[in-house]
Amino acid sequence: MKLKKIVKILFHSLIYFVLAGFLMTGLMRAGMLLFAAPKTFLPAEVLNAPVALVLGAGLNRDGTAGIVLQDRVEKAAELYFAGKVEKLLMSGDNSTEYYDEPGAMREHALSLGVPDEDIVLDFAGRRTYDSCYRAKAIFGVDDLIVVTQAFHLPRAIFLCNAFDIRVTGVPADDANYRLRSYTYWWSREVLASVYAYWDVLIAHPTPILGNPEPIFP
């Protein structure tokens, strides 16, 4: 009888712990959404900034930019041609010679007519945290517009702000994404947001660095 009571208490405690975890996770994501909302604008409304930070995403099997990445580059190009930004900082993963997100972004931007001299590549943006950190530490950017999809934008804005970058965001949701994919991305972003809080407030990881390469000497 005593053992049964202990098991029951432990079971109830586990349920409360799980529910509390879900609640805390939801509150953290909600806080990030609320923080980013007043910093998020449509292209015509966003204030000018020197640089648009374009964050990496998946590639096609042939190494070209996938649909999500294409949308980010196209939105950044729209900002460039509207005179909202002077340079495009394309930051993504190039951890192997066979996977080059910045290179794919550059090729797509060139195909849209963006001049090569106004494209800056960051080959060590393996995570959003790394891209935002390096934008300030390596490329000397302290004022930018970050361009990514709406599900990702709050975390990107939060991280750039954490590194003392004056940041606004423009969503790049121009494609007809599959509902299943978009639902998965939004769901995954909840945990990614918690991870971002952990990095900023507790872990403070240092990404790959190197010599400064200021965009505006």
GUDONU-499754 format. One line per field, with one value per residue (C-alpha): residue in three letters; x, y, z. Coordinates in steps of 0.05 Angstrom, whole numbers. Example, Ala and Ser with C-alpha at 12.3 -4.5 7.8 and 13.67 -1.06 7.14 Angstrom:
BEGIN
residuo <- c(ALA / SER)
X <- c(246 / 273)
Y <- c(-90 / -21)
Z <- c(156 / 143)
END
This chain:
BEGIN
residuo <- c(MET / LYS / LEU / LYS / LYS / ILE / VAL / LYS / ILE / LEU / PHE / HIS / SER / LEU / ILE / TYR / PHE / VAL / LEU / ALA / GLY / PHE / LEU / MET / THR / GLY / LEU / MET / ARG / ALA / GLY / MET / LEU / LEU / PHE / ALA / ALA / PRO / LYS / THR / PHE / LEU / PRO / ALA / GLU / VAL / LEU / ASN / ALA / PRO / VAL / ALA / LEU / VAL / LEU / GLY / ALA / GLY / LEU / ASN / ARG / ASP / GLY / THR / ALA / GLY / ILE / VAL / LEU / GLN / ASP / ARG / VAL / GLU / LYS / ALA / ALA / GLU / LEU / TYR / PHE / ALA / GLY / LYS / VAL / GLU / LYS / LEU / LEU / MET / SER / GLY / ASP / ASN / SER / THR / GLU / TYR / TYR / ASP / GLU / PRO / GLY / ALA / MET / ARG / GLU / HIS / ALA / LEU / SER / LEU / GLY / VAL / PRO / ASP / GLU / ASP / ILE / VAL / LEU / ASP / PHE / ALA / GLY / ARG / ARG / THR / TYR / ASP / SER / CYS / TYR / ARG / ALA / LYS / ALA / ILE / PHE / GLY / VAL / ASP / ASP / LEU / ILE / VAL / VAL / THR / GLN / ALA / PHE / HIS / LEU / PRO / ARG / ALA / ILE / PHE / LEU / CYS / ASN / ALA / PHE / ASP / ILE / ARG / VAL / THR / GLY / VAL / PRO / ALA / ASP / ASP / ALA / ASN / TYR / ARG / LEU / ARG / SER / TYR / THR / TYR / TRP / TRP / SER / ARG / GLU / VAL / LEU / ALA / SER / VAL / TYR / ALA / TYR / TRP / ASP / VAL / LEU / ILE / ALA / HIS / PRO / THR / PRO / ILE / LEU / GLY / ASN / PRO / GLU / PRO / ILE / PHE / PRO)
X <- c(0 / 56 / 93 / 30 / 22 / 94 / 86 / 23 / 58 / 117 / 70 / 32 / 97 / 121 / 57 / 63 / 136 / 120 / 63 / 106 / 159 / 109 / 83 / 152 / 172 / 108 / 120 / 191 / 170 / 113 / 161 / 206 / 147 / 125 / 195 / 204 / 135 / 149 / 215 / 184 / 163 / 143 / 196 / 161 / 156 / 224 / 274 / 339 / 399 / 469 / 465 / 414 / 434 / 409 / 409 / 425 / 377 / 376 / 404 / 379 / 416 / 453 / 479 / 433 / 391 / 328 / 260 / 265 / 334 / 313 / 257 / 306 / 354 / 298 / 270 / 339 / 348 / 282 / 307 / 372 / 338 / 290 / 349 / 335 / 404 / 473 / 502 / 477 / 513 / 499 / 515 / 508 / 540 / 601 / 628 / 648 / 668 / 604 / 557 / 562 / 501 / 535 / 559 / 490 / 460 / 510 / 495 / 420 / 430 / 474 / 420 / 372 / 419 / 452 / 523 / 577 / 613 / 553 / 550 / 590 / 596 / 602 / 622 / 620 / 547 / 531 / 476 / 433 / 472 / 537 / 512 / 488 / 551 / 597 / 558 / 582 / 648 / 677 / 640 / 632 / 557 / 517 / 455 / 420 / 356 / 352 / 316 / 286 / 218 / 167 / 175 / 250 / 249 / 235 / 295 / 340 / 318 / 327 / 398 / 421 / 395 / 432 / 497 / 481 / 460 / 406 / 360 / 295 / 267 / 232 / 196 / 210 / 149 / 135 / 129 / 71 / 103 / 71 / 28 / 62 / 131 / 110 / 76 / 139 / 183 / 140 / 139 / 214 / 225 / 194 / 251 / 302 / 278 / 291 / 360 / 372 / 355 / 404 / 460 / 450 / 436 / 476 / 523 / 553 / 585 / 638 / 630 / 685 / 720 / 780 / 808 / 759 / 732 / 693 / 642 / 651 / 725)
Y <- c(0 / 47 / 31 / 44 / 112 / 130 / 109 / 151 / 212 / 203 / 195 / 259 / 296 / 275 / 300 / 367 / 372 / 358 / 408 / 461 / 448 / 458 / 521 / 550 / 534 / 566 / 628 / 635 / 630 / 679 / 728 / 724 / 735 / 796 / 824 / 817 / 841 / 917 / 905 / 868 / 905 / 896 / 918 / 984 / 1002 / 983 / 1038 / 1039 / 1003 / 993 / 918 / 862 / 798 / 739 / 674 / 607 / 550 / 484 / 471 / 429 / 365 / 401 / 453 / 509 / 548 / 512 / 547 / 573 / 602 / 631 / 669 / 699 / 721 / 749 / 790 / 817 / 835 / 871 / 912 / 927 / 951 / 993 / 1029 / 1002 / 971 / 981 / 911 / 840 / 798 / 725 / 681 / 605 / 537 / 518 / 465 / 420 / 433 / 399 / 444 / 518 / 560 / 628 / 610 / 587 / 652 / 693 / 657 / 668 / 742 / 751 / 720 / 773 / 829 / 846 / 871 / 824 / 882 / 891 / 818 / 797 / 724 / 694 / 621 / 606 / 621 / 550 / 571 / 634 / 649 / 646 / 689 / 744 / 741 / 744 / 801 / 845 / 813 / 799 / 845 / 905 / 912 / 947 / 964 / 915 / 886 / 811 / 772 / 703 / 669 / 691 / 629 / 643 / 718 / 728 / 685 / 720 / 789 / 766 / 741 / 802 / 847 / 805 / 824 / 899 / 904 / 953 / 905 / 903 / 844 / 831 / 765 / 726 / 682 / 688 / 615 / 568 / 522 / 456 / 461 / 401 / 431 / 499 / 468 / 429 / 491 / 531 / 473 / 463 / 537 / 532 / 489 / 529 / 591 / 559 / 540 / 613 / 636 / 584 / 607 / 681 / 678 / 618 / 582 / 641 / 597 / 628 / 611 / 605 / 672 / 701 / 767 / 825 / 838 / 902 / 913 / 988 / 1002)
Z <- c(0 / 18 / -47 / -87 / -56 / -71 / -144 / -149 / -120 / -168 / -227 / -209 / -198 / -267 / -299 / -264 / -284 / -357 / -357 / -324 / -377 / -433 / -400 / -391 / -462 / -489 / -447 / -471 / -544 / -532 / -500 / -561 / -608 / -569 / -567 / -643 / -664 / -661 / -697 / -756 / -819 / -891 / -941 / -957 / -883 / -856 / -842 / -881 / -853 / -881 / -886 / -896 / -861 / -901 / -861 / -891 / -904 / -941 / -1010 / -1067 / -1084 / -1139 / -1090 / -1112 / -1062 / -1039 / -1042 / -971 / -984 / -1051 / -1016 / -967 / -1021 / -1064 / -1007 / -991 / -1064 / -1061 / -1003 / -1040 / -1104 / -1062 / -1032 / -962 / -954 / -985 / -976 / -969 / -917 / -934 / -875 / -877 / -869 / -910 / -863 / -922 / -994 / -1017 / -978 / -991 / -970 / -977 / -1047 / -1068 / -1040 / -1079 / -1144 / -1135 / -1118 / -1179 / -1222 / -1195 / -1215 / -1148 / -1162 / -1137 / -1101 / -1056 / -1034 / -973 / -955 / -885 / -892 / -817 / -802 / -782 / -734 / -728 / -664 / -702 / -759 / -712 / -669 / -729 / -761 / -704 / -684 / -754 / -802 / -756 / -768 / -713 / -753 / -799 / -827 / -818 / -872 / -860 / -856 / -805 / -761 / -755 / -752 / -677 / -657 / -707 / -681 / -609 / -623 / -662 / -607 / -555 / -590 / -587 / -659 / -677 / -714 / -752 / -790 / -856 / -867 / -931 / -938 / -1012 / -1032 / -1025 / -973 / -957 / -896 / -864 / -873 / -847 / -786 / -772 / -778 / -730 / -680 / -684 / -673 / -604 / -579 / -619 / -583 / -516 / -540 / -560 / -490 / -462 / -508 / -493 / -419 / -395 / -443 / -482 / -535 / -580 / -654 / -705 / -708 / -745 / -767 / -772 / -842 / -834 / -889 / -884 / -868)
END
